[in-house]
């Protein structure tokens, strides 16, 4: 499912008319019908009192443009299905209640009556074409809806295409914008949906079909992560498999200060389906991991006194037959650790492509590299990096990187191309960008993941997927989606507070089975 900017959406509609004869009235009819069908399903599944459409009152707020036209088509279908529909045309200040036009002088009082009894308000005032501040009269109307919802928690607000006053490119919102319970967007999700503050106003997201031919989207390069997409990316599990079928993963992770990192990442690699997981650890750390990670195998590393070259060589020499290598979680930062990583990178770059394992660098792997100028020139081909905003800022030598604003998108795209990596820029709506310009963004956001160790789990999941032979971009995409899906399974039981990173591990295979 492609993500579009405002300009890209306009271009799609223009080409639809010119190349296929899909004029604006045709698209509007398709959009309104599809949105009404989605709303009907939403009501059937989510109405708090399990009421059918013919028992419900709807108020459609109709704007002056195409968005208002979409709303009027929705109103027509809801009426056909038995709904009690009123519509208020904002520009004309005209109110229709259950098919009857209200006289002008009666409109304010009758609108107030309708507002107080309606079950669903459909916000079809303004769509993607508006980025200027809202007119004061429109803010007043939306403010009245907001007040009514504060008075009646059962009132549901449905945004048609997007919440009025939201910038579809940036996610910025007008002070008058009201949050929706569900946004039924049309044709494609809009870029601004994935960035804050707009993301907070969206509620659930559904996408209506307006009848655009799929080939029109062939030149779009941004996608939303969906279960359908991820299901197609995961490798098959044939009956005649063995552990070699699903690949081996090596992890150089963990330290006395952060022993849990290697356990979390290694366990996640196994839970996502890798055939064998090996932790490269010192003798001092070995008893900790051997007692906790019974399924793992272990590579015992030389002591620090033996020198960085010896430690790096011991890992490199053990990589024959391994398809994935994860470096970084919990390693700590020191000149010695940095030298080990640099020695490993030099050897990996010298390997033939067919012998070199796919590499993931996370956490302290990135922090150690960030101290170097042009650190990205040291990476082997097809490396995946997984920074959070703070680490991304350090990799950019001090740049401030937001956790949820739209500037993240351009930054991720530019740096993936400049650094020639698959870049996973973590955040509420994580961005995955690859050097060729393709981008995928996670819609699903879970505040429960804002806790120590969840990034280690994600890095391990991506490494475990790489061992099963999807490419770096697909492995990173599937890892991000399933990571959040696993967290949602935990949150369904305990809520958004108190999730521990280890809680995710058992939920990873369950998230896969639910695709």
N, C-alpha and C positions, 0 to 999 in steps of 0.2 A: 504494500500500500504506500503510494508515493506521498511525500510531503511537498507542498508548494508554497512559494511566495505569492504575494498579490499579483505581481506582474506575470508570473508563470500561470496563474489561474486565468487571468484575462486572455493570455495567449492561447490556452487550451480552448476557451469558449469561442474565441475568434476563429480558430482553425476548425472547430466543430461546425460552425456556421458555413464557412467558406468551402470546406472539403466534403462535408457530409449533409449539408442542408439542415443541420440541427440549430434552428434559430432560437432566439431568446425565449419566445413563448413555449416552444417545445421543451426546452431545458427546464423552464420554470414549472411546467406541468409535471414533468418527471421528478423534479426536485421536491415539489410539494407533496406528491403522492408517496414518494419513498419516505420522506420525513414523517408523514402521517402514519405510515405503516410501522415505522420504527417506534413512534410514540405509542401506538396501540400495543405493541409488544412490551414496551416498558411498563405501561399501565397494567397489563396482564400479569407481569412478573413482580412489580414493585409497589403497586398501589397499597397503601397501608391498611385499607379496609377491604381489599379484594373486590372492589367494585368494577362493574363493566362500564364501557364507554357511555351507554345510554343512561347511566345514573350520575354522570359527571357534568359539571359546568366548566366551560373553557372560556377564557378571555384572551383574545388574540390582539396584541398591540402591533399595529400595522404602520410601517414607515413608508416614505415616499418612493423608494426605489425597488430594485428587484427583490431585495430581502422581504419587503412588504408583500410583494406579489407571491413569493413562496409561502408566506404566512396565510394569504387568502386562499391559496390552493389547499393548504392543510385544513383550513377552516371548512372548506367545502366537503372534503372527505370525512372529516369528523362529524359533520352534520348528517351526511349520508349514512353513517354508521350509528346514528341515534344520539350523538352527543348534543348537549345544550350549549350552543356556541354564541358568544357575543364578540364583536370586533370593534376596535376603536382605531379609526384612521387619524393618526396624530396630526398630520399636516392640515387636514380639512376640519379637524375637531368634530368628526362625525362618529356617532355611535349607533351600532346595530345590535339589538338584543333579540336573540332567537328569531332572526329573520325580519324584525320590525325596525324601521328607521325611527330614531328618537328625535323629537323636535329640538332645535338648537338650544333654546333656553332651558331645556330639561337635561341636557347632556351632563353637566357637572354632577348633579345629584344622582342621576341614574348610573353614571360611571362609578360613583362611590358605592352604590348598592351592589353593582355587579362585582366590583373589586372585593367587597366584603363576603360574598357568598361563593365566589368561584373556587374551584379545586385546583385548576392548572392555569397558569399565565404563560402564554407563548410570546416570547420576546422576538418579534420580527420587525424591529424598528430600523436597524441599520446593519449592513453586512460588511464585507471585506473592503469595500471601496472608500470607507471613511476613516481618516486618521486625525482629523481636526477635532478640537474640543467640541463636546456636545452642546447644542443649543440649551439655554437655561430652561425652556419649557419642557424639553425632553428629560433633562435631569430631574425636574420636579415630578414628572410622571413616574419615572423609575424610582424616585425616592418614595413615592406613595406605595409602590409595589414592595419596596424593601420594608417599609413600616408595617405593611400588612403581613408580611411573612414573619416579622418579629412578633406580631400579635398572634398569628396562627401558624404554629410550627408545621402543620400538615399541608400548608400551601406549597405547591410544587412549581418551580420556574423552569421553563424549557427554552433554551436559547436556540434560535434557528440560524444555522451556519456558525455564529459565534455570539458571545454576549455583546450587546450594544455598547459601543465606546471602547472596545478592545482593539488595539492595533494588531492586525493579523500577521504582520511581519516581525514585530519586536516583542509582543506580549505586554506592552505598556497599556494601562487602562485609564480611562477618564474617572474623575471623582464620582461621577454619576453611575458608573457601571455597577450592575448588581450580579452577584454570583448565581450561577445556574445549578440546578440539580443534575441536569444532563444537557450537554450540547450536542445537537444533531447537525453536524457539519455536512456540507454537500460536495460531492465528487472526491475531494481529497482533504486530509487534515492540513491546516495552515501552519506555517512555520512558527508563528508566535504562540501557538498552543503549548509549546514545549518549554517556554521560558517564563520566568516570573517577572512581575506579579500575575500575569495573565493566567498561568497554570492554575492558580488558586481559585479562579473564577469559573473554571470550566465544568466542574462536577464530573460526571461520567462522560465519556466520549463515544458517540456512535457516528458512523459515516453513511450518508444516504447516496444512492446511486442515481445520477442524473442522466445516464445513458451515453456517456462519452465513450467512444471506441477505445479499447485498450492501447492500440498502436499510437494514439496521440501522446501517451505518456512515455514513449520510448526514449526521449531525450532528457527525462528527469533523473536526477542523481541522488535524491534524498528519499529515504524510506522510513516508515515507522515500523518498529519491531512489533510483530504480531505472532500469535501462536501458529497461524498457518505458515508464515514464512519460516519460523524456526523448525517446525516439524519437517519441512522439506530439506533443511540443512543437516539434520542429524544423520549419522551413518546407520545403515541397517545392522541388525544383529542376527546373522545367519545361524542356522542350527548347527552347522559343522565348524563353529568358531572355537578358538582356543585363546589363551591370554595374549598370544602374539598378534592375533587378529586386531586387537584393539590398542596395541601399542604400549610402549614403555615410556615413563616420565621420570626424569631426574630432577631433584630439587636441591639447590644450594641455598638454604634458608635457615633461619633460626640462630640464636646465640644465647649465652647464659642470661642476658637481660630480657630476651624475648623468646623463650622456649616454645610458646604456644603457636607461633607463626608457622613453623614448619609442619607441626601436627595438623593445623587447620588446612593449610594449603595441600598437604599430601593426602589427607583424608578426602578433601573436596575433589582432587584429581581422580581418586578411586571411585567416589560416589557418582561422578559424571560419566563413568564407564571405561576409564583407562584400564588396560589389562594388567599392568604392573607399575608400582610406584616405588621409587628408591629415594631415600633421604641421604644426602651427603653430609655427615655429621662428624664431630670430633669424638674421641673416646670419652671425654668428660660428659658430653651430651647424650651419648648413645643409650645409657640405661634409662634416661627419661623417656626417650622416644620408643624404645623397645617395649617398655612397660605400658605404653598408651596406644601405640599404633601397631597392633599385632599383625595386620595384613601387609605392612610395609616391608621392604628389604632395605639394606643399609650399606652405604659405602663409608668406611672409616677413613677420615682425613688425617694427614700428618699434623702434628702439633705446629703451632704458630712459629715456634723456634726453628723449624725446618725451612722457613722462608716461603714467600708468596708463590714463587715459581713451582715449588714442590707441591703445594696444595692445589694450585690451578692444574698442574699436570696430572695429578691423581684423578681429578674429575674428568678432564678431557680424555684421558686414556681409558676411562670406564664407559664412554658414551657410545661405543659401537653397538648398534642395534636400537638405540633410543631415538624416539621420534620427537620428543619434546624436552625442553630444558627450561626450568623456572629459576630465576636468580633474583634474590632481593628481600623477600619478606622476613623481617626480624633480624637481618644480618648485623645491624648496627653500622655506625659510620666511623671509620678510622683509616689512616693511611695504608695500613696493612690490608684491610678488606678491599680498599679501592685497588690496590695493586693486584690482588687475586683476581678481581673482576676484569681488570685490564689485560692481564695475562690470558684469561679465558677467552676474552673477546678476540685477541690477536690470533689465537689458535683456531677459533671458530671461523674467523674470516678466511683462514687459509684452507679450510676443509672444502672438498668438492660439494656442490649443492646436494647431490644425492646421498651424501654421508652425514651432512650437518643436520642436527636436530633443530626443529623450529623453536625459537627462543621467545620467552616472555620475561620482561624485566619489570619489576614492581618495587614500590616502597624504597627500602634502603639501597637497592640496586640503582634506582634512579637518583636518590639523594647523593650517593657517592659519585655518580657520573656528573651530576650538575655542577660540581666544582671545576670541571674542565671546560676550556673553550672548545667549541665545535665538537662536543662529545658525541654527537650523532654520527660523525664520520667514522667512529670506531665500531659501529654496530654491524653485525652480519646481516645479510639480505633477509627480508621478510620478518624482521623482529616486530613483536607486539609490545607496546609499553602501556602501562595502566596507571597514570598519575591521577591523584585527587587534585583539587585546585591549588593547594599549597605546594605540592610537588611540581605541578605544572609551572607555577610561578618561578620556582627555583630553576627548572630546566630552561626557562626563558630568561634566566639571569636577573631576577628581581621583579619581573612584571607581575602586577596584581591581577589575579584571575578570579572571576566571580564564580560562585557556586551554582547560579541559576539564571543569569541574565543572557541576553541574546548574543553578547560579544563572544561568548564561548564558541559559538558555531563557526564564525569566521576564523577564529584563532585555531580551532581544531583542524579545519580544512587546510589552512595555510601551513601549519606546522607538520601535518602528516605528509604534505607534499615536500616541504623543505627538508625534513628529516628522513623521508623515505621509510616511514614506519606505518604500521597499523596502530592508530592512536585511540585509546579508550580513555576519554576525558570524563572521569567519574563526577557524579553530582546527582541531584534529585532526578533529573532526566538525563541519563548518561548518553554521551555522544560517541559513536564509533566512526572514525574517518580513516580512509586508506589513501595512499599516495595518488591514485588515479582520479580522485575527486568524488568517489562515491561516499555517501554518508548515511548512517542509520542512527535513529534516535529512539531511546526508550521512553514510551509514554508512561509506563507504570512507575510510580514513585512511592516509596514506603519509608516514613521517618524512623521506623524501627531499625533500619539498617545503619543509622547514625550511631554506631558503637564500635569499639575497638575489635579488630580481627575480621570484620566482614570483608574488607578488601583483600585479606589473605585468602579467604575462601574463594572470592571471585578469581583471583590470579590462578589458584589451583584448578578451578573449573576450566578456565581457558586453556591452561596447559594440558589438562586431561583430554579436552576436546581436540587439541592439536595432535595429540598422539593417535587419534582416530582418523586423521587425514583430511578433515575439511581444511580449506585454506585459512590463513590468518584472519581475514576479514569476517568470514563466516563463523569461525571458532569464537572470535571475540563477541560477535553479535549473539550467538546462541548462549554463550556464558553469561552475558549481561541480562538477557531475558530470563533465563532459568534461575539466575541468582535472585532476581526480584520476585519471581514466581514462588520460589522456595520460601522467601521471607513472608509472602502473603499467606502461605499455609500456616506458618508459625503464628502470625498476627491474628489469623482466624480463631486461634485457640486462646492466645494470651493478650491480644491487643497490641498497641504500638509501643508500649513501655516494657522494658525488661528483657528484650530479646538478647541472647548471647550468641556470638558468632557460631559456637558449636551447635546451637539449636538448628542451624540451617542444614547441617550435614545430612541428617536422615531424611530431610524433606527434598533433597535434590532429585533422587530417583522418582519420588512421588510427583514432583513438578513435571518431570518428563512424561510420566504415564498420563498426565492430565492434558497434554497437548492435543 
